[in-house]
Amino acid sequence: GPVAETFRVIQGAMTEEHVRSTQGVFQFELSGEGGGTWYIDLKSKGGSAGFGKPPVAADVVMSMSSADFVKMFT
């Protein structure tokens, strides 16, 4: 779905420079289609993004609809 595709694109666009300059872990609590807990880890080596809880504690937790999440990233 659109949420999974958005996270796939984010994962593909990550670089070590993004990790070095951001140093943050973002957790998204999404409601609606494709919802659930998702994360973007821009703190751990290489970075990562995907479904579920982040591998380390989140610095920021955002709650929104999956539709708003997709709009925010497109």
C-alpha angles and dihedrals in degrees: 000000000000095000094052090046091051091053090047090055092046091051091049093050096050119115135180086250090060089051094046094048099041106037093183140119118214123197120194123202101198127190126200130027112003090008131145132094116329132166147198114206111199094161107063120075111283093004125239142209134195152099122326135025117332117259090244131031114292119246091199130027118194126188119200143127117284088239091057091047092055091047091050092054098041 
